[in-house]
Amino acid sequence: MTDKTPEHSPVEINLHRKSRVLSIGFSDGNRFDLPCEYLRVFSKAAEVRAMGRPETGKEGVNIDRIEPQGQYALRLIFDDGHDTGIYSWATLYDLGKNQEQNWNDYLKRLQEMGYTRAPDGQDGDKIRQRRIRLLYFAYLVRKFGKESEELLLPDTVADVKTLLAWLRKRDPDKARFLADDQIRVTVNKQFSEAFTRLHDEDEVALVPAAPTPPAGV
C-alpha cells in the first residue's frame, strides 16, 4: 500500500532566518512567505489545540531547524522549545492560501482576550529603539544630497517594504526615485526581499536599478 500523492507538493523551501520567514514554492506555481510567528501560533500540535485559546507572546519566535517527515510533511523546531508541530504539504498550502483571513481572525481573538501584540518581529519585553545606517549610491547621492545618514526607525517600520514606504512619505518630492522598480536594497551587504526584517545597527543600502534616473526626472 502506497501513500496518496499530495495534491500540492513543494518545489522550493527556504528559511530566511533574519526575517523569520519560511518561503515555500509549490508545483502549481503558488509561492507563500509564511512568518515564523504565523506558523507557530497555527501549529496543529495536540498541546496547542488543547489550549482552547490563541498562543501569545510569539512575536519574535524563529525556526531553529527543519526536519523532513518522509515525502509528505515537515517538522518545524522553534526556538521557544516547541518541537511537536508536523506540517503536511496540504497544511502548509492551506496556511498560505488562507494566510490573510487566518491572521485577521487571530488578531481579532487577541483583541477579544485583551492581549496587545508587540510590533512585528519583536518580543514584547525587548522592544527598543532601532537605529540603522542608510547608504545612497550612484545618482541617489546627488538627488538626496548625501552619501549616508543615521536613522531612528519608528515602530511602524519593520522590514524593507515598510522602510521604503516611510522614506517615500518622509520626502514625497523624491519618492519617485525610491519606487520598487527603480532601486534594489541591500541589508548588511546582502540583497534583500521586501519582507527582510530590520534590526538595530543594520546597514541598509539603496542601489539604483539603472545607472541613470528614470526618464523625465
C-alpha positions, 0 to 999 in steps of 0.5 A: 500500500502506497501513500496518496500523492499530495495534491500540492507538493513543494518545489522550493523551501527556504528559511530566511532566518533574519526575517523569520520567514519560511518561503515555500514554492509549490508545483502549481506555481503558488509561492507563500512567505509564511512568518515564523510567528504565523506558523507557530501560533497555527501549529496543529500540535495536540498541546496547542489545540488543547489550549482552547485559546490563541498562543501569545507572546510569539512575536519574535519566535524563529525556526531553529531547524527543519526536519523532513517527515518522509515525502509528505510533511515537515517538522518545524523546531522553534526556538521557544522549545516547541518541537511537536508541530508536523506540517503536511504539504496540504497544511502548509498550502492551506496556511498560505492560501488562507494566510490573510483571513487566518491572521485577521481572525487571530488578531481579532481573538487577541483583541477579544482576550485583551492581549496587545501584540508587540510590533512585528518581529519583536518580543514584547519585553525587548522592544527598543529603539532601532537605529540603522545606517542608510547608504545612497549610491550612484545618482541617489547621492546627488538627488538626496544630497548625501552619501549616508545618514543615521536613522531612528526607525519608528515602530511602524517600520519593520522590514524593507517594504515598510522602510521604503514606504516611510522614506517615500512619505518622509520626502514625497518630492523624491519618492519617485526615485525610491519606487520598487522598480527603480532601486534594489536594497541591500541589508548588511551587504546582502540583497534583500526581499521586501519582507527582510526584517530590520534590526538595530545597527543594520546597514541598509543600502539603496542601489539604483536599478539603472545607472541613470534616473528614470526618464523625465526626472 
